[in-house]
Amino acid sequence: MQGIVLALFICMLLALVTKRFSLPTIPFYILAGLVLGKSGLDLVGADQVSAFLTHLGLIFLLFFMGLEIKPDRIWQNQSAIVSSGLIDLNINALIGFLSAYALGFSLSDSLIIAAAFFISSTAMAVTSLIENRKLLMRESETIVWLMVFEDMVVILILALITPQTGHPGILLAKTITVLLFLYALIRFGKEQIIWILRRDDELPVLLTFSAVLGISALSIYMGIPESFMVIAFGTLLGTIDPVSFEVQSRPFKDVFLVVFFVFFGISVNIVSAGISFVVLIAVSVVAILSKYLSGIAIGKYIHKSSRSGIEIWANTIGRGEFSIVIAALYASDAVSGTIACMVIVTSILGAFVAKYSEKIGEILLRQGRRGVPLRTMKGAGQD
């Protein structure tokens, strides 16, 4: 218990500093865990209490993700989402897999690194657009839809790689049955749920907290993918009053997620994993370059402009919450350490690149044009 108190106190100090300088908090929480845990001073270790709180952080993150999914808006903008998303997926997942495999990781480890390579931090991308006052630029909508596509891929990844027991047909039947039960429960209990949410006592908080833990417990009892069911449950509740549920669940998400990230760092042992510093830096550098390539490709395809591509790259460099989720759930010590380093490097660098993207874009485009033959310079103005 003392370890949790120490970790939270240090994270509170880090949050004050990062908010002051508009930096992402997630990499610093992980870094604090690395220093406090097995890779550093070994002052704090994981126990049953921290494991329970870490699990709460994960399921509330997934529930919050489900609340943010709007099926009707996705359907209306499916062309923009799919086109940009497939470019992003093909470039980053392929480069991530080939790079990891070339650096000596196994086939399964390379697939996990490829998934973490592909998934940018939705929280960081949206926050950078808001803090840097870029919501009105034409590329912002593309960035948002890109994050939506990545979130949908995350759902698929979690559903596919979650260890399953029993026959796939039985598993599918149980999942559909529970989903239909939840749909009927929410549809016919809509008025009662709205009545509880509008109260000004403890009932809205109790409803949200118990509902999330209840669906988690039900999923485990039924032997169906917990992560998928929590996301689906959030999406179903989002059809009633997503704002109210977000307000009620945000405090749980924010506090428990801090525990999740810091204890992920505590549990990672980079030293015993035997990963060289060169490999850690190489993966991080390639991760930055792969998002640059996908950003330019998306900018060219959607907006017919390399400058737009640089702006998309600048706001999607940072990997974050779901890269860590995948590493925490399925990765070995070596892969967890590699992904942790990649998240720290890309998210911190991404915060600065997003802030100064216009100046960086001018420099990159100027350097690119220096290598263009004189006869082609007339066509360079479109960028």
Protein Blocks (a to p, Z undefined) as FASTA:
>chain_A
ZZmmmmmmmmmmmmmmmmmnopafklmmmmmmmmmmmmlnomaccdfklmmmmmmmmmmm
mmmmmmmpcfklmmmmmmmmmmmmmmmmmmmmmmmmmmmmmnopafklmmmmmmmmmmcc
fklmmmmmmmnopmlpmklmmmmmmmmmmmmmmmmmmmmmpccedjfklmmmmmmmmmmm
mmmmmmmmmmmmmmmmmpcbfklmmmmmmmmmmmmmmmmmnopafklmmmmmmmmmmmmm
mmlmmmmmmmmmmmmmmmmmmmmmmmpcfklnopafklmmmmmmmmmmmmmmmmmmmmmm
mnopaklmmmmmmmmmpgcfkmmmmmmmmpcfklmmmmmmmmmmmmmmmmmmmmmmmmmm
mmmmmmmmmmpcfklmmmmmmZZ
